Amino acid sequence: MKHDPTGSADPIDAHPRARLAHLPTPIINVAALDRRLGCELWIKRDDCTGGAESGNKLRKLELLLARAIADRCDTVLTCGGLQSNHARATALACARLGLRCVLFLRMADPSEPLPLTGNVLLDRFAGAEIRRISVEQYRDRDALMANAARGLELRGARPFVVPEGGSNGLGALGYVLAMREVRRQLDLGLTSIARSRDGDRRFDVIAHACGSGGTAAGVALGAARHDVARDVRTFAVCDDTAYFTAKIRGIIDEARTICPGLPTDPPFLVDDQAKGPAYAVATGEQRAFIVDVARASGLVLDPVYTGKALFGLAQAVRRGDIRFGARVLFLHTGGLPGLLADPEPFRALV
Ligand SMILES: Cc1ncc(COP(=O)(O)O)c(C=O)c1O
């Protein structure tokens, strides 16, 4: 296969995988969104990698939790914001695999009771232990989890720490594999893509939301490795371009050390212009965009990640940063439980 030079001998397959996700996820086109965004928009439905556990995190967890099991660990520790999609996916995947799960969730006031909504409700359904931590403690999350892991070890457990967002070299390989999946979908001939241009079965741009950098690192590596797109556009939902560029490069380096044959310096560009006022806070314009997209297409975005990213893509086309009419693959990375946990900002729009 021209674009998949490794075939079954791909070194990435040496890493064990827990089969958690429903794959391959579909790639769809909705004409009404092409007109709204000014590009040929294809949507990779990674919001459909599963049921309640769905989203981009499941692809990373396939590798991370397989490693935990291979290392004979029995307790998984991870962290995130209160309504973390990653924490929820980890809790549910752990329940499925018979692993204990401890979540360190950031709260403005950790003495407040846990709101039993959205992701938190699902964390509790999964039986995860939740430890509430302050914004300040969260800054030292890696040390905090390492300490907790030592404590668990002393009590006879075998802990396995998954970093924020599952974003390390191993987790990122989940998105290298996702790009291999897209390459196979293109080679198999998604008919309308094949029809829209002669023979050139790849995208001009891949666009997606970025919150901890692991998806971006895997997409950049995989898109270059499997010739899926010329350009990777990563829309930051917090921090800024300089922060994420360095972070993503670090994850790319780590992934390259554990998986031979991945490209050096794969191109990617972090756009932080749609991050809004703060993490998990969207602008009025972004919220109106999310509602408009749902009404035009039935596609539901969330205000923390995917809504900001698709809004950012529309703005980038409007500014001319992305060519009008470009063929874009947008990764819908999930996030619905977070939206349902906090509907109030949408009251005036619905
Ligand atoms: C729904 C959703 N989309 C996108 C992202 C960003 O992925 P990453 O953390 O790999 O940057 C996350 C998590 O942070 C997420 O929950």
The ligand as a MOL file (V3000), in Angstrom:
LIG
                    3D

  0  0  0     0  0            999 V3000
M  V30 BEGIN CTAB
M  V30 COUNTS 16 16 0 0 0
M  V30 BEGIN ATOM
M  V30 1 C -13.5900 16.4610 24.1440 0
M  V30 2 C -12.1320 16.7340 24.1040 0
M  V30 3 N -11.5820 17.1740 22.9550 0
M  V30 4 C -10.2750 17.4530 22.8760 0
M  V30 5 C -9.4340 17.2890 23.9430 0
M  V30 6 C -8.0000 17.6470 23.7910 0
M  V30 7 O -7.1850 16.5200 23.6530 0
M  V30 8 P -5.7220 16.5680 24.2720 0
M  V30 9 O -5.8960 16.5410 25.7610 0
M  V30 10 O -5.0910 15.3340 23.7620 0
M  V30 11 O -5.0640 17.8020 23.8150 0
M  V30 12 C -9.9540 16.8170 25.1710 0
M  V30 13 C -9.1330 16.6720 26.3850 0
M  V30 14 O -8.3840 17.4830 26.8060 0
M  V30 15 C -11.3360 16.5270 25.2390 0
M  V30 16 O -11.8990 16.0710 26.3730 0
M  V30 END ATOM
M  V30 BEGIN BOND
M  V30 1 1 1 2
M  V30 2 1 2 3
M  V30 3 2 2 15
M  V30 4 2 3 4
M  V30 5 1 4 5
M  V30 6 1 5 6
M  V30 7 2 5 12
M  V30 8 1 6 7
M  V30 9 1 7 8
M  V30 10 2 8 9
M  V30 11 1 8 10
M  V30 12 1 8 11
M  V30 13 1 12 13
M  V30 14 1 12 15
M  V30 15 2 13 14
M  V30 16 1 15 16
M  V30 END BOND
M  V30 END CTAB
M  END
